[in-house]
């Protein structure tokens, strides 16, 4: 994927939108303010497949659909989205972020026409957050209503559980919307996730092997042929090959070596 993106950037890099997060968040903020004055106005931005032939702007306008909820929650959501998109641009550069976002937009459009359901930018922005959490799983962030910072990987885990619950509870149309909207994340990080799972599987196998070897090594210590006392447990094991032992070497603890 990186090799393909490098080739594309050499050709199309000049077309990348710098500070994409600022553009998107500013647009969502303006639409949120307009919705406060005209509550029904924001619905005109939704990606409704049957309305696209008459209102083609919906193919793009849905990316500016504002967050739901109170003004306080909306401000928090927009600030968080700005931070996530800024972090991705700092990590990837403007071109790769643009491609990632464009693939997500195309996935949402495909989901709308395949499922016949209206689409918002909700799962598209979830893909942005999951991408940043994958790049920096141990980065700590301070959420205003929590007393301690939380690592990104834990927040991503909560998000994945919620997405999984929505996927399981939803019908076929909802599942199509989730899968296609997160398609950019799956495309960009599938190799990394497979390597991560493979690495953990290998580490687990190696850990099991070490445990087995440790158990085997404990059982290979010499033991008394009469009482079974083990050298590993501290017994003083001697080798005896006297006439009573038939002249063959036999391991005996010190007490039985003296008495037999």
C-alpha positions as CSV (number, residue, x, y, z in Angstrom):
1,X,0.0,0.0,0.0
2,X,2.8,2.5,0.9
3,X,4.6,1.8,-2.4
4,X,1.4,2.5,-4.4
5,X,0.7,5.7,-2.4
6,X,4.2,6.9,-3.0
7,X,3.8,6.5,-6.8
8,X,0.4,8.2,-6.6
9,X,1.8,11.1,-4.6
10,X,4.5,11.8,-7.1
11,X,1.8,12.3,-9.7
12,X,-1.1,13.7,-7.8
13,X,0.4,15.0,-4.6
14,X,-0.1,18.6,-5.6
15,X,-3.9,18.0,-5.6
16,X,-3.9,17.1,-1.9
17,X,-5.9,19.4,0.4
18,X,-3.7,20.7,3.2
19,X,-5.2,20.8,6.7
20,X,-8.1,18.7,5.7
21,X,-9.2,18.5,9.3
22,X,-9.7,22.3,9.5
23,X,-11.8,22.3,6.3
24,X,-14.1,19.5,7.5
25,X,-14.5,20.7,11.1
26,X,-15.2,24.2,10.0
27,X,-17.8,23.0,7.5
28,X,-19.5,20.8,10.2
29,X,-19.4,23.7,12.6
30,X,-21.2,26.0,10.2
31,X,-23.8,23.4,9.4
32,X,-24.4,22.8,13.1
33,X,-25.0,26.5,13.6
34,X,-27.4,26.6,10.7
35,X,-29.2,23.6,12.0
36,X,-29.8,25.4,15.3
37,X,-31.6,28.1,13.3
38,X,-33.3,25.8,10.8
39,X,-33.5,22.3,12.3
40,X,-34.6,20.6,9.0
41,X,-31.9,22.2,6.9
42,X,-29.2,19.7,7.8
43,X,-31.2,16.8,6.4
44,X,-30.6,18.3,2.9
45,X,-26.9,17.2,3.3
46,X,-27.6,13.5,4.0
47,X,-26.5,11.0,1.4
48,X,-30.0,9.7,0.4
49,X,-29.5,7.5,-2.7
50,X,-32.9,8.0,-4.3
51,X,-32.5,11.8,-4.1
52,X,-29.0,11.9,-5.6
53,X,-30.2,12.1,-9.3
54,X,-32.1,15.3,-8.5
55,X,-29.7,16.6,-5.8
56,X,-26.2,15.4,-6.7
57,X,-24.5,17.6,-4.1
58,X,-25.5,14.9,-1.6
59,X,-22.6,12.8,-2.9
60,X,-20.3,15.3,-1.1
61,X,-22.3,17.3,1.3
62,X,-22.8,14.4,3.7
63,X,-19.2,14.7,4.9
64,X,-20.2,18.0,6.5
65,X,-23.2,16.6,8.4
66,X,-22.8,17.9,12.0
67,X,-22.8,15.8,15.2
68,X,-26.0,15.2,16.9
69,X,-26.7,16.3,20.5
70,X,-26.3,19.4,22.6
71,X,-24.0,22.3,21.7
72,X,-21.6,21.2,24.4
73,X,-21.4,17.7,22.9
74,X,-21.1,19.0,19.4
75,X,-18.2,21.3,20.4
76,X,-16.4,18.4,22.1
77,X,-17.0,16.1,19.1
78,X,-15.7,18.7,16.6
79,X,-12.6,19.4,18.7
80,X,-11.9,15.7,18.9
81,X,-12.4,15.3,15.2
82,X,-10.0,18.2,14.5
83,X,-7.4,16.6,16.8
84,X,-7.7,13.1,15.2
85,X,-7.5,14.5,11.6
86,X,-4.6,16.7,12.6
87,X,-2.8,13.7,14.1
88,X,-3.3,11.6,11.0
89,X,-2.0,14.4,8.8
90,X,1.1,14.8,11.0
91,X,1.8,11.1,10.9
92,X,1.0,10.4,7.2
93,X,1.2,13.7,5.4
94,X,-1.6,15.5,3.6
95,X,-1.8,13.2,0.5
96,X,-2.1,9.9,2.3
97,X,-4.8,11.4,4.6
98,X,-6.7,12.7,1.6
99,X,-6.6,9.3,0.0
100,X,-7.7,7.6,3.2
101,X,-10.6,9.9,3.5
102,X,-11.5,9.7,-0.2
103,X,-11.6,5.9,0.0
104,X,-13.9,6.2,3.1
105,X,-16.2,8.6,1.2
106,X,-16.4,6.2,-1.7
107,X,-17.2,3.4,0.7
108,X,-20.1,5.5,2.2
109,X,-21.4,6.2,-1.3
110,X,-21.2,2.5,-2.2
111,X,-23.0,1.6,1.0
112,X,-25.8,4.0,0.3
113,X,-26.5,2.6,-3.1
114,X,-26.1,-1.0,-2.2
115,X,-28.2,-0.9,0.9
116,X,-30.6,1.8,-0.2
117,X,-30.1,3.5,3.2
118,X,-29.2,7.2,3.9
119,X,-25.6,7.6,5.1
120,X,-24.0,10.1,7.3
121,X,-20.3,10.6,8.1
122,X,-20.5,8.8,11.5
123,X,-18.6,5.6,10.6
124,X,-16.3,7.5,8.3
125,X,-15.1,9.5,11.2
126,X,-14.9,6.4,13.3
127,X,-12.5,5.0,10.7
128,X,-10.3,8.1,11.3
129,X,-10.2,7.5,15.0
130,X,-9.4,3.8,14.6
131,X,-6.6,4.7,12.2
132,X,-5.0,7.1,14.6
133,X,-5.4,4.7,17.5
134,X,-3.7,2.0,15.5
135,X,-0.8,4.3,14.7
136,X,-0.4,5.4,18.3
137,X,-2.0,2.9,20.6
138,X,-0.2,4.1,23.7
139,X,-0.7,7.8,23.2
140,X,-2.6,9.1,26.2
141,X,-5.4,11.7,25.8
142,X,-7.2,13.7,28.5
143,X,-11.0,13.6,28.1
144,X,-12.5,16.6,29.8
145,X,-15.0,14.7,32.0
146,X,-12.6,12.0,33.1
147,X,-10.0,12.6,35.9
148,X,-7.1,10.6,34.3
149,X,-5.7,10.3,30.8
150,X,-6.6,7.2,28.8
151,X,-4.5,5.4,26.2
152,X,-5.9,5.4,22.7
153,X,-5.9,1.7,22.4
154,X,-8.5,1.4,25.3
155,X,-10.8,4.0,23.7
156,X,-10.4,2.2,20.4
157,X,-11.4,-1.0,22.1
158,X,-14.5,0.6,23.4
159,X,-15.3,2.0,20.0
160,X,-14.8,-1.4,18.4
161,X,-17.1,-3.1,20.9
162,X,-19.8,-0.5,20.2
163,X,-19.4,-0.9,16.4
164,X,-19.5,-4.7,16.8
165,X,-22.7,-4.4,18.9
166,X,-24.3,-2.1,16.2
167,X,-23.2,-4.6,13.5
168,X,-24.7,-7.6,15.3
169,X,-27.9,-5.8,16.2
170,X,-28.4,-4.2,12.8
171,X,-30.1,-5.7,9.7
172,X,-28.3,-6.4,6.4
173,X,-28.5,-2.7,5.3
174,X,-26.9,-1.5,8.5
175,X,-24.1,-4.1,8.3
176,X,-23.4,-3.0,4.7
177,X,-23.2,0.6,5.8
178,X,-20.7,-0.3,8.6
179,X,-18.5,-2.5,6.5
180,X,-18.2,-0.2,3.5
181,X,-17.8,2.9,5.7
182,X,-14.9,1.3,7.5
183,X,-13.5,-0.1,4.3
184,X,-10.7,2.4,4.2
185,X,-9.5,1.3,7.6
186,X,-9.6,-2.4,6.6
187,X,-7.8,-1.6,3.3
188,X,-5.0,0.5,4.9
189,X,-4.4,-1.6,8.0
190,X,-5.3,-5.2,7.0
191,X,-1.6,-6.1,6.5
192,X,-0.6,-4.6,9.8
193,X,-3.5,-6.3,11.7
194,X,-2.6,-9.7,10.2
195,X,1.0,-9.2,11.2
196,X,-0.1,-8.2,14.7
197,X,-2.3,-11.2,15.1
198,X,0.4,-13.5,13.6
199,X,3.0,-12.0,16.0
200,X,0.8,-12.5,19.0
201,X,0.1,-16.1,17.9
202,X,3.8,-16.7,17.5
203,X,4.5,-15.2,20.9
204,X,1.8,-17.4,22.5
205,X,3.3,-20.5,20.9
206,X,6.8,-19.5,22.1
207,X,5.4,-19.0,25.6
208,X,3.7,-22.4,25.6
209,X,7.0,-23.9,24.4
210,X,9.0,-22.3,27.2
211,X,6.5,-23.6,29.7
212,X,6.7,-27.1,28.3
213,X,10.5,-27.0,28.2
214,X,10.5,-25.8,31.8
215,X,8.2,-28.7,32.9
216,X,10.4,-31.1,30.9
217,X,13.6,-29.8,32.5
218,X,12.1,-30.3,36.0
219,X,11.3,-33.9,35.1
220,X,14.7,-34.8,33.7
221,X,16.6,-34.5,37.1
222,X,17.8,-37.7,38.6
223,X,15.7,-39.5,41.2
224,X,16.1,-42.3,43.7
225,X,15.2,-45.7,42.3
226,X,13.8,-46.7,45.7
227,X,11.9,-43.8,47.2
228,X,11.6,-41.5,44.2
229,X,13.3,-38.5,45.8
230,X,14.3,-36.0,43.1
231,X,17.6,-34.2,42.7
232,X,15.6,-31.1,41.5
233,X,13.9,-31.0,45.0
234,X,17.3,-31.0,46.7
235,X,17.9,-34.7,47.3
236,X,21.5,-35.8,47.2
237,X,21.4,-38.4,44.4
238,X,24.4,-40.8,44.1
239,X,25.2,-43.4,41.4
240,X,25.6,-46.9,42.8
241,X,26.8,-50.0,40.8
242,X,27.5,-52.4,43.7
243,X,26.8,-56.1,43.6
244,X,23.3,-55.6,45.2
245,X,22.4,-53.4,42.3
246,X,23.6,-56.1,39.9
247,X,26.6,-54.2,38.9
248,X,24.5,-51.8,36.8
249,X,24.5,-48.0,37.6
250,X,21.5,-47.0,39.6
251,X,20.5,-43.6,41.0
252,X,19.9,-43.7,44.8
253,X,19.4,-41.0,47.4
254,X,22.2,-40.7,49.9
255,X,20.2,-42.5,52.6
256,X,19.4,-45.5,50.5
257,X,22.8,-45.6,48.9
258,X,24.2,-46.1,52.4
259,X,21.6,-48.6,53.6
260,X,20.7,-50.8,50.7
